[in-house]
Amino acid sequence: MALFITDECINCDVCEPACPNQAITMGPEIYRIDPARCTECVGHFDEPQCRVFCPVDCIPNDPDHPESRETLMQKYLRLTRETEVSHS
């Protein structure tokens, strides 16, 4: 399942650089997570790095984007291939 950032976000800027998939960007008022890029850090880390570093615990699972660990791994592999191709 992808993650999302709630209105409790204080724009502390720690989640964006922690995301290995560049899924986090600044929205109109708070940071946002692109569900097409969020793998919950599957393939990179044991737990989502945005959650590890978030000081206000405002990054829950996104119920609108349920995904299994297998689906998250497939997304990770796709994103990794895209990155390799763009750097070739």
C-alpha positions in Angstrom: 0.0 0.0 0.0 1.4 3.4 -0.8 1.7 6.0 1.9 0.4 9.5 2.1 1.1 12.6 4.2 -1.6 14.1 6.3 -2.4 17.7 7.2 -0.4 17.3 10.4 2.8 17.7 8.2 5.0 20.6 9.5 7.1 20.8 6.3 10.2 20.0 8.2 11.9 18.8 4.9 13.3 15.5 6.2 11.0 13.1 4.3 11.8 14.3 0.8 15.6 13.5 0.8 15.0 10.3 2.7 12.8 8.8 -0.1 14.9 6.5 -2.4 12.3 6.6 -5.1 11.8 10.4 -5.3 8.1 9.8 -4.5 7.9 12.8 -2.2 7.5 16.4 -3.5 6.3 19.6 -2.1 2.6 20.2 -2.8 0.7 23.4 -2.6 0.8 23.5 1.2 2.5 20.3 2.4 4.6 17.5 1.0 2.8 14.8 -1.0 3.7 11.2 -1.9 3.2 10.0 -5.5 1.6 6.6 -5.2 3.0 5.5 -8.5 6.5 5.9 -7.1 6.0 4.9 -3.5 7.2 1.4 -2.7 7.2 1.9 1.1 11.0 1.5 0.6 10.6 -2.2 -0.4 13.7 -3.1 -2.2 15.7 -0.4 -0.5 15.1 -0.6 3.3 13.3 -2.7 5.8 10.9 0.1 6.7 9.7 3.3 5.0 12.3 5.9 5.5 9.9 8.8 5.5 8.2 7.3 8.5 11.6 6.7 10.3 12.5 10.3 10.0 9.1 12.0 10.3 9.1 13.9 13.7 5.2 14.2 13.8 4.1 10.7 12.6 1.9 12.0 9.8 2.5 9.3 7.2 -0.1 6.5 7.4 -0.9 3.9 4.8 -3.0 5.2 1.9 -6.3 3.3 1.9 -6.9 4.4 -1.7 -3.8 2.5 -2.9 -3.7 -1.0 -1.4 -0.7 -3.0 -2.6 0.8 -6.3 -1.5 4.5 -6.6 -0.7 4.9 -8.4 -4.0 3.3 -5.6 -5.9 5.5 -3.1 -4.1 8.6 -5.2 -5.1 7.4 -5.2 -8.8 7.1 -1.4 -8.6 10.6 -1.2 -7.1 12.0 -3.3 -10.0 10.2 -1.2 -12.6 11.4 2.1 -11.1 15.0 0.6 -10.9 14.9 -0.3 -14.5 13.6 3.1 -15.5 16.4 4.8 -13.5 19.0 2.5 -15.2 17.7 3.3 -18.7 17.7 7.1 -18.0 21.3 7.0 -16.8 22.5 5.0 -19.8 
